[in-house]
Amino acid sequence: MAETITEVFGHENTMHIILDDIAANIDDGKWKNEVVKPISEYLGDGSEYTGKIRPYGGKHGFKVLTIRQLHEGKRSAMHCAMRLLIDLGIDYIMMTDSDTRLGPNSLAHMINLLESDNNIGAVTGNVDIFNANKSPVSFLSAVRYWFAFNMERAAQSLFGVVSCVSGPLGLYRARDIKRILHDWYFQTFFCVRCTYGEDRHLTNRILSLGRTVKYTHLAKCTTESPTNLIRWIVQQTRWTKSFYRELGFSLWWAFRMNFYLIWVLLYQGVYPFFVTATIVIVLFSSSPISVATLGVVMVSICALRALVATVISMKPRLLFYFMYSFLYILFLIPTKIIAVLLLWDTRWGTSNRLDVSNGNPVHLIPVFVWFCVIIIGITYNPNLFFGWVKYV
């Protein structure tokens, strides 16, 4: 095999082993001989090359392992890689995305936290947006990311129940992955194979083992955010569907962990519908004062959070967090509603970037309907209050 590689790639310092069309569900009897054995021979016994597999091999002079699979989605690629690393005897498995830019020593910080307690099953880090200034959508996403990681995940980490290890930056114990790999990969929902939400389900599987999941702000990375509204809606739809799909599974075992995890799950699950109901009731309450009060209260709470976050982080852009409330109310609420209504549909929310960047209008239909509800409510409320229209 080494001779073949040299023949194809020449005598460079960095060599590649390429395995074509390895399906993630390859027959177990063939896996050892066709995958693990040749790769083990290529890497050696593992001791010399532990941690030496790196991307961009030409830049660093390390050996590079390239596996080309049939296009079956991220979960399939993750399964193939994790299965291989477990068979090679790796202790830790790091997860990242192709558009992620890792910060200095981010892996070292996650390893230090993971090794501080044998009961920690996974660790995630602080994710930021590198294209935050490309559009208002990406800018507000970057603002939201700060709160999601430095407040929400940080609070969850105190109790060891981080609800989702982020795809761009996560580290897992291989021995725990081995225990749940099969059930994670073959996850179904209403008898339909799950094709998204792999990071959240993997986190839930780790937590269900009784392991803790932690967050460290010292491990940092940046990733890409959608810059146009449709791509953002598709992303949020996918995330919402994965959350509610996992909610029942999580609540089934969450009582064994601690009260905070149950509180987080119930709060995140109920809050969007509480806000929706409040808005609809107030809009049609025949009280313009109630409408104004609701708007002032929501903006004031967001402004207070923004002020506290700005003081803590010394990042002035967080002052714009109050603007995220408008993005949430106008666009995220209808997105969450349609995501729950079409929870079983694995196609909705998984369009490729080319499709969504071209502006497929179907993703804006729920937003349009929600806008109509708001406009009717705003128009109807003062008319009813001032007696301009009468009950029939």
DRENDOPA-220337 format. One record per residue (C-alpha): residue number from 1; residue in one letter; chain; x, z, y. Coordinates in Angstrom, 3 decimals. Each point is the difference from the previous one (the first is absolute). Last residue first. Example, Ala and Ser with C-alpha at 12.3 -4.5 7.8 and 13.67 -1.06 7.14 Angstrom:
BEGIN
> i, aa, ch, c1, c3, c2
> 2, s, A, 13.670, 7.140, -1.060
> 1, a, A, -1.370, 0.660, -3.440
This chain:
BEGIN
> i, aa, ch, c1, c3, c2
> 392, v, A, -70.978, 15.290, 41.233
> 391, y, A, 2.344, 2.375, 1.810
> 390, k, A, 0.435, -1.037, 3.607
> 389, v, A, 2.743, -1.821, 1.843
> 388, w, A, 1.141, 0.527, 3.591
> 387, g, A, -0.779, 3.686, -0.353
> 386, f, A, 3.291, 1.175, 1.448
> 385, f, A, 1.237, 1.391, -3.304
> 384, l, A, -1.296, -2.911, -2.084
> 383, n, A, 1.758, -2.572, 2.176
> 382, p, A, 3.094, 2.230, 0.184
> 381, n, A, 0.315, 0.071, -3.831
> 380, y, A, -1.042, -3.553, -0.878
> 379, t, A, 2.902, -1.776, 1.673
> 378, i, A, 2.751, 2.268, -1.335
> 377, g, A, -1.642, 0.042, -3.422
> 376, i, A, -0.468, -3.770, -0.130
> 375, i, A, 3.621, -0.512, 1.043
> 374, i, A, 1.262, 2.486, -2.594
> 373, v, A, -2.040, -1.504, -2.845
> 372, c, A, 1.039, -3.538, 0.982
> 371, f, A, 3.666, 1.034, 0.059
> 370, w, A, -0.418, 1.381, -3.525
> 369, v, A, -1.376, -3.345, -1.223
> 368, f, A, 2.912, -1.865, 1.622
> 367, v, A, 2.533, 2.384, -1.541
> 366, p, A, -1.535, -0.480, -3.456
> 365, i, A, 0.248, -3.820, 0.445
> 364, l, A, 3.611, 0.027, 1.225
> 363, h, A, 1.621, -0.355, -3.433
> 362, v, A, -2.044, -3.136, -0.671
> 361, p, A, 1.606, -1.649, 3.038
> 360, n, A, 3.172, -1.020, -1.876
> 359, g, A, 2.525, 0.042, 2.827
> 358, n, A, 2.880, -2.207, -1.075
> 357, s, A, 2.146, 3.131, -0.237
> 356, v, A, -2.422, 1.282, -2.643
> 355, d, A, 0.498, -2.974, -2.288
> 354, l, A, 3.759, -0.227, 0.460
> 353, r, A, 0.409, 3.723, -0.562
> 352, n, A, -1.607, -0.068, -3.399
> 351, s, A, -3.503, 1.323, -0.457
> 350, t, A, -0.281, 3.354, -1.766
> 349, g, A, -2.728, 1.634, 2.070
> 348, w, A, -2.993, -1.260, -1.954
> 347, r, A, 1.194, -1.359, -3.335
> 346, t, A, -0.076, 3.272, -1.941
> 345, d, A, -3.759, 0.419, 0.485
> 344, w, A, -0.998, 3.396, -1.438
> 343, l, A, 0.101, 1.768, 3.359
> 342, l, A, -2.166, -2.546, 1.767
> 341, l, A, -2.274, 2.524, 1.733
> 340, v, A, 2.932, 2.368, 0.517
> 339, a, A, 2.139, -2.680, 1.648
> 338, i, A, -2.960, -1.177, 2.078
> 337, i, A, -0.382, 3.488, 1.471
> 336, k, A, 3.725, 0.482, 0.563
> 335, t, A, 0.316, -3.277, 1.896
> 334, p, A, -3.068, 0.817, 2.078
> 333, i, A, 1.672, 3.287, 1.050
> 332, l, A, 3.448, -1.522, 0.551
> 331, f, A, -0.993, -2.583, 2.609
> 330, l, A, -1.899, 1.487, 2.935
> 329, i, A, 0.324, 3.714, -0.694
> 328, y, A, 3.584, 0.019, -1.263
> 327, l, A, 1.330, -2.469, 2.565
> 326, f, A, -1.710, 2.041, 2.714
> 325, s, A, 1.527, 3.210, -1.354
> 324, y, A, 3.384, -1.731, -0.079
> 323, m, A, -0.100, -0.113, 3.788
> 322, f, A, 0.280, 3.806, 0.065
> 321, y, A, 3.318, -0.403, -1.801
> 320, f, A, 1.483, -1.646, 3.085
> 319, l, A, 1.902, 3.168, 0.879
> 318, l, A, 1.945, -0.620, -3.218
> 317, r, A, 1.967, -2.692, 1.851
> 316, p, A, 1.757, 2.730, 1.991
> 315, k, A, 2.104, 1.084, -3.001
> 314, m, A, 1.464, 3.472, 0.586
> 313, s, A, -1.038, 0.884, -3.550
> 312, i, A, -1.505, 3.450, 0.543
> 311, v, A, -1.133, -0.515, 3.600
> 310, t, A, -1.428, -3.416, -0.830
> 309, a, A, -1.829, 1.365, -3.037
> 308, v, A, -1.634, 2.756, 2.055
> 307, l, A, -1.099, -2.469, 2.685
> 306, a, A, -1.357, -2.486, -2.531
> 305, r, A, -1.967, 2.695, -1.798
> 304, l, A, -1.534, 1.039, 3.321
> 303, a, A, -0.796, -3.623, 0.900
> 302, c, A, -1.665, -0.552, -3.371
> 301, i, A, -2.167, 3.090, 0.494
> 300, s, A, -0.871, -1.091, 3.540
> 299, v, A, -0.910, -3.552, -1.083
> 298, m, A, -2.399, 1.288, -2.634
> 297, v, A, -1.557, 2.614, 2.290
> 296, v, A, -0.470, -2.424, 2.907
> 295, g, A, -1.656, -2.640, -2.180
> 294, l, A, -2.338, 2.499, -1.649
> 293, t, A, -0.956, 1.467, 3.371
> 292, a, A, -0.783, -3.436, 1.429
> 291, v, A, -2.287, -0.819, -2.916
> 290, s, A, -1.656, 3.408, 0.194
> 289, i, A, -0.579, -0.460, 3.744
> 288, p, A, -1.593, -3.376, -0.678
> 287, s, A, -2.670, 1.844, -2.019
> 286, s, A, -2.611, -2.081, -1.827
> 285, s, A, 1.604, 1.053, -3.307
> 284, f, A, 0.669, -3.540, -1.238
> 283, l, A, 3.680, -0.100, 0.933
> 282, v, A, 0.412, 3.671, -0.945
> 281, i, A, -1.322, -0.485, -3.526
> 280, v, A, 2.067, -3.156, -0.576
> 279, i, A, 3.220, 1.560, 1.308
> 278, t, A, -0.456, 3.217, -1.973
> 277, a, A, -0.786, -1.879, -3.213
> 276, t, A, 3.148, -2.107, 0.335
> 275, v, A, 2.174, 3.019, 0.811
> 274, f, A, -1.329, 1.894, -3.023
> 273, f, A, 0.485, -3.124, -2.118
> 272, p, A, 3.652, -0.274, 1.011
> 271, y, A, 0.542, 3.773, -0.528
> 270, v, A, -1.395, 0.328, -3.541
> 269, g, A, 2.836, -1.385, -2.128
> 268, q, A, 2.908, 1.123, 2.146
> 267, y, A, -1.460, 3.499, 0.251
> 266, l, A, -0.854, 0.197, -3.691
> 265, l, A, 3.462, -1.132, -1.069
> 264, v, A, 1.847, 2.219, 2.465
> 263, w, A, -2.101, 3.071, -0.867
> 262, i, A, 0.515, -0.509, -3.736
> 261, l, A, 3.750, -0.316, 0.568
> 260, y, A, -0.003, 3.144, 2.128
> 259, f, A, -1.792, 2.104, -2.598
> 258, n, A, 2.802, -0.173, -2.528
> 257, m, A, 1.174, -1.895, -3.084
> 256, r, A, -2.371, 0.529, -2.937
> 255, f, A, -3.030, -0.748, 2.188
> 254, a, A, 1.477, -3.466, 0.580
> 253, w, A, -0.653, -1.079, -3.617
> 252, w, A, -3.298, -1.894, 0.156
> 251, l, A, 0.142, -0.154, 3.802
> 250, s, A, 2.851, -2.497, -0.246
> 249, f, A, -1.737, -2.382, -2.417
> 248, g, A, -3.142, 0.004, 2.116
> 247, l, A, 1.962, -0.679, 3.176
> 246, e, A, 2.210, -2.725, -1.469
> 245, r, A, -2.516, -2.807, 0.531
> 244, y, A, -0.744, 1.446, 3.414
> 243, f, A, 3.666, -0.140, 1.017
> 242, s, A, 0.691, -3.420, -1.566
> 241, k, A, -2.963, -1.527, 1.801
> 240, t, A, 1.137, 1.451, 3.307
> 239, w, A, 3.564, -1.293, -0.393
> 238, r, A, -1.170, -3.520, -0.875
> 237, t, A, -2.484, -0.077, 2.861
> 236, q, A, 2.643, 1.291, 2.406
> 235, q, A, 2.372, -2.811, -0.958
> 234, v, A, -2.710, -2.662, 0.286
> 233, i, A, -1.030, 1.366, 3.407
> 232, w, A, 3.629, -0.046, 1.166
> 231, r, A, 0.447, -3.594, -1.134
> 230, i, A, -3.164, -0.903, 1.895
> 229, l, A, 1.061, 1.776, 3.184
> 228, n, A, 3.357, -1.644, 0.431
> 227, t, A, 3.396, 1.656, -0.005
> 226, p, A, -0.100, 1.491, -3.478
> 225, s, A, 2.695, 2.659, -0.361
> 224, e, A, 3.503, -0.493, -1.326
> 223, t, A, 2.118, 2.852, -1.285
> 222, t, A, 2.434, 2.568, 1.308
> 221, c, A, 1.846, 2.667, -1.949
> 220, k, A, 0.848, 3.662, 0.215
> 219, a, A, 1.014, 2.817, -2.311
> 218, l, A, 0.411, 3.049, 2.253
> 217, h, A, -3.763, 0.432, 0.435
> 216, t, A, -0.265, 1.218, -3.570
> 215, y, A, -3.219, -0.069, -1.997
> 214, k, A, -0.789, 1.684, -3.325
> 213, v, A, -2.001, -0.620, -3.171
> 212, t, A, -0.523, 2.890, -2.408
> 211, r, A, -0.316, -0.415, -3.747
> 210, g, A, -3.015, 1.250, -1.942
> 209, l, A, -0.186, -3.193, -2.044
> 208, s, A, -3.013, -1.041, 2.086
> 207, l, A, 2.281, -0.066, 3.051
> 206, i, A, 2.141, -2.731, -1.583
> 205, r, A, -3.092, -2.018, -0.930
> 204, n, A, -1.343, 0.382, 3.514
> 203, t, A, 3.248, -1.298, 1.471
> 202, l, A, -0.067, -3.032, -2.306
> 201, h, A, -3.624, -0.592, 0.990
> 200, r, A, 0.895, 0.083, 3.689
> 199, d, A, 2.930, -2.379, -0.448
> 198, e, A, -1.908, -2.477, -2.179
> 197, g, A, -2.934, -0.338, 2.387
> 196, y, A, -0.571, -3.639, -0.956
> 195, t, A, -0.675, -2.076, -3.118
> 194, c, A, -2.225, 2.323, -2.016
> 193, r, A, -1.387, -1.563, -3.195
> 192, v, A, -3.811, 0.066, -0.016
> 191, c, A, -1.882, 2.178, -2.512
> 190, f, A, -1.703, 1.903, 2.825
> 189, f, A, 3.495, 0.822, 1.282
> 188, t, A, 2.944, -0.709, -2.270
> 187, q, A, 3.577, 1.290, -0.144
> 186, f, A, 2.235, -1.758, -2.531
> 185, y, A, 3.205, 0.531, 1.971
> 184, w, A, -0.619, 3.651, 0.830
> 183, d, A, -1.121, 0.917, -3.507
> 182, h, A, 3.124, -1.599, -1.491
> 181, l, A, 2.443, 1.465, 2.522
> 180, i, A, -1.291, 3.585, -0.091
> 179, r, A, 2.549, 1.814, -2.142
> 178, k, A, 2.889, -2.348, 0.803
> 177, i, A, -0.533, 0.476, 3.733
> 176, d, A, 0.517, 3.726, -0.482
> 175, r, A, 3.325, -0.523, -1.767
> 174, a, A, 1.054, -2.539, 2.628
> 173, r, A, -0.311, 2.527, 2.812
> 172, y, A, -1.367, -1.802, 3.036
> 171, l, A, 1.295, -1.071, 3.430
> 170, g, A, -2.087, -1.656, 2.715
> 169, l, A, 0.476, -2.121, 3.108
> 168, p, A, -1.822, -3.230, 0.870
> 167, g, A, -2.860, 0.613, -2.457
> 166, s, A, -0.921, 3.354, 1.466
> 165, v, A, -0.476, 2.921, -2.354
> 164, c, A, -3.684, 0.852, 0.349
> 163, s, A, -1.842, 3.320, -0.082
> 162, v, A, 2.940, 2.232, 0.895
> 161, v, A, -0.932, 3.117, -1.981
> 160, g, A, 2.983, 2.346, 0.095
> 159, f, A, -1.793, 2.592, 2.135
> 158, l, A, 2.361, -0.369, 2.959
> 157, s, A, 0.135, -3.707, -0.833
> 156, q, A, -3.658, -0.430, 0.915
> 155, a, A, 0.766, 1.182, 3.532
> 154, a, A, 2.934, -2.427, 0.302
> 153, r, A, -2.167, -2.776, -1.419
> 152, e, A, -2.593, 0.552, 2.732
> 151, m, A, 2.199, 0.874, 2.971
> 150, n, A, 3.257, -1.926, -0.069
> 149, f, A, -1.191, -2.683, -2.402
> 148, a, A, -3.507, -1.008, 1.036
> 147, f, A, 0.548, 1.061, 3.619
> 146, w, A, 3.052, -2.226, 0.408
> 145, y, A, -1.693, -2.842, -1.874
> 144, r, A, -2.902, 0.014, 2.486
> 143, v, A, 2.348, -0.772, 2.887
> 142, a, A, 1.595, -2.805, -1.994
> 141, s, A, -3.441, -1.378, -0.825
> 140, l, A, -0.878, 0.148, 3.699
> 139, f, A, 2.998, -2.211, 0.765
> 138, s, A, -0.689, -2.345, -2.929
> 137, v, A, -3.546, -0.605, 1.227
> 136, p, A, 1.011, -0.309, 3.664
> 135, s, A, 2.466, -2.750, -0.957
> 134, k, A, 3.688, -0.643, -0.708
> 133, n, A, 1.304, 3.290, 1.383
> 132, a, A, -0.397, 1.974, -3.224
> 131, n, A, 2.005, -2.507, -2.030
> 130, f, A, 2.311, 2.584, -1.624
> 129, i, A, -2.793, 2.388, -1.013
> 128, d, A, 0.835, 3.531, -1.190
> 127, v, A, 0.017, 1.733, -3.380
> 126, n, A, 1.213, 3.577, -0.534
> 125, g, A, 0.810, 0.799, -3.611
> 124, t, A, -1.524, 0.453, -3.438
> 123, v, A, 0.902, 2.242, -2.912
> 122, a, A, -1.189, 0.109, -3.596
> 121, g, A, -0.252, 2.305, -2.999
> 120, i, A, 1.109, 3.266, 1.581
> 119, n, A, -0.109, 2.641, -2.740
> 118, n, A, 3.774, 0.017, -0.421
> 117, d, A, 0.430, 1.208, 3.575
> 116, s, A, 2.880, -0.731, 2.392
> 115, e, A, 0.906, -3.152, -1.924
> 114, l, A, -2.884, -1.977, 1.495
> 113, l, A, 0.853, 1.166, 3.520
> 112, n, A, 3.650, -0.987, -0.314
> 111, i, A, -0.972, -3.309, -1.615
> 110, m, A, -2.321, -0.807, 2.912
> 109, h, A, 2.718, 0.742, 2.558
> 108, a, A, 2.540, -2.098, -1.908
> 107, l, A, -2.400, -2.956, -0.148
> 106, s, A, -0.529, 0.083, 3.761
> 105, n, A, 3.742, 0.226, 0.662
> 104, p, A, -0.249, -2.353, 3.004
> 103, g, A, -3.443, -1.601, 0.438
> 102, l, A, -1.484, -2.549, -2.372
> 101, r, A, -1.534, -3.223, 1.261
> 100, t, A, -3.119, -0.866, -1.986
> 99, d, A, -1.453, -3.526, -0.183
> 98, s, A, 0.589, -0.391, -3.748
> 97, d, A, -1.629, 3.331, -0.749
> 96, t, A, 1.538, 3.189, -1.378
> 95, m, A, -0.085, 2.180, -3.084
> 94, m, A, 2.862, 2.147, -1.270
> 93, i, A, 0.224, 1.039, -3.636
> 92, y, A, 1.950, 3.091, -0.976
> 91, d, A, 1.708, 1.023, -3.243
> 90, i, A, 0.910, -3.469, -1.355
> 89, g, A, 0.259, -0.157, -3.802
> 88, l, A, 0.031, -3.789, -0.436
> 87, d, A, -3.404, 0.148, -1.696
> 86, i, A, -1.411, 1.775, 3.064
> 85, l, A, 1.518, -2.629, 2.288
> 84, l, A, -1.577, -2.839, -1.995
> 83, r, A, -3.460, 1.539, -0.066
> 82, m, A, 0.225, 0.729, 3.693
> 81, a, A, 0.983, -3.585, 0.851
> 80, c, A, -2.682, -1.634, -2.154
> 79, h, A, -2.690, 2.376, 1.222
> 78, m, A, 0.945, -0.510, 3.638
> 77, a, A, -0.190, -3.784, -0.398
> 76, s, A, -3.420, 0.254, -1.656
> 75, r, A, -1.300, 2.345, 2.695
> 74, k, A, 1.247, -2.329, 2.740
> 73, g, A, -1.978, -3.024, -1.143
> 72, e, A, -0.091, -2.255, -3.041
> 71, h, A, 2.162, -2.913, 1.132
> 70, l, A, 1.993, -0.844, -3.122
> 69, q, A, 3.209, 1.919, 0.025
> 68, r, A, 3.542, -0.636, 1.177
> 67, i, A, 2.319, 2.902, -0.747
> 66, t, A, 3.182, 0.189, 2.039
> 65, l, A, 2.637, 2.633, -0.706
> 64, v, A, 2.842, 0.125, 2.474
> 63, k, A, 3.495, 1.268, -0.634
> 62, f, A, 1.543, 1.429, 3.103
> 61, g, A, 2.230, -1.900, 2.417
> 60, h, A, -1.749, 1.276, 3.117
> 59, k, A, -1.020, -3.079, 1.957
> 58, g, A, -0.435, -2.366, -2.924
> 57, g, A, -2.089, 2.595, -1.794
> 56, y, A, -2.827, -0.117, 2.534
> 55, p, A, -2.010, 2.443, -2.084
> 54, r, A, 1.779, 2.814, -1.797
> 53, i, A, 0.456, 1.172, -3.570
> 52, k, A, 2.921, 2.406, 0.156
> 51, g, A, -1.990, 3.214, -0.328
> 50, t, A, 1.509, 0.748, -3.385
> 49, y, A, 2.544, -2.710, -0.689
> 48, e, A, 2.792, 1.930, -1.625
> 47, s, A, -2.244, 2.358, -1.927
> 46, g, A, -2.528, -2.633, -1.038
> 45, d, A, 1.580, -1.080, -3.278
> 44, g, A, 0.951, -3.382, 1.422
> 43, l, A, -2.109, -1.868, 2.538
> 42, y, A, -0.009, -3.350, -1.779
> 41, e, A, -0.238, 1.483, -3.468
> 40, s, A, -2.867, 2.210, 1.148
> 39, i, A, -1.688, -3.063, 1.501
> 38, p, A, 0.313, -1.920, -3.251
> 37, k, A, -1.393, 2.935, -2.031
> 36, v, A, -2.854, 0.974, 2.326
> 35, v, A, -1.615, -3.410, 0.386
> 34, e, A, -0.194, -2.207, -3.067
> 33, n, A, 0.976, 2.498, -2.694
> 32, k, A, -1.731, 3.107, 1.318
> 31, w, A, -3.103, -1.761, 1.317
> 30, k, A, -0.609, -2.166, -3.078
> 29, g, A, -1.739, 2.606, -2.120
> 28, d, A, -1.821, 1.379, 3.009
> 27, d, A, -1.609, -3.383, 0.717
> 26, i, A, 0.316, -0.966, 3.650
> 25, n, A, -2.710, 1.478, 2.230
> 24, a, A, 2.042, -0.227, 3.208
> 23, a, A, 0.531, -3.699, -0.592
> 22, i, A, 3.595, -1.140, 0.029
> 21, d, A, -0.097, -3.539, 1.334
> 20, d, A, 3.724, -0.525, 0.445
> 19, l, A, 2.747, 2.565, -0.465
> 18, i, A, 2.867, -0.444, 2.435
> 17, i, A, 3.244, 1.919, -0.310
> 16, h, A, 2.086, -0.293, 3.098
> 15, m, A, 3.704, 0.353, 0.700
> 14, t, A, 1.693, 1.302, 3.136
> 13, n, A, 3.761, -0.427, 0.148
> 12, e, A, -0.450, -3.753, -0.042
> 11, h, A, 1.176, -1.999, -3.007
> 10, g, A, -2.690, -2.682, 0.001
> 9, f, A, -3.745, 0.526, 0.116
> 8, v, A, -1.169, -2.120, -2.915
> 7, e, A, 3.083, 0.052, -2.206
> 6, t, A, 0.664, 3.621, 0.846
> 5, i, A, -3.515, 0.926, -1.066
> 4, t, A, 0.363, -1.940, -3.232
> 3, e, A, 3.318, 1.676, -0.771
> 2, a, A, -1.511, 3.433, 0.647
> 1, m, A, -2.819, -0.830, -2.401
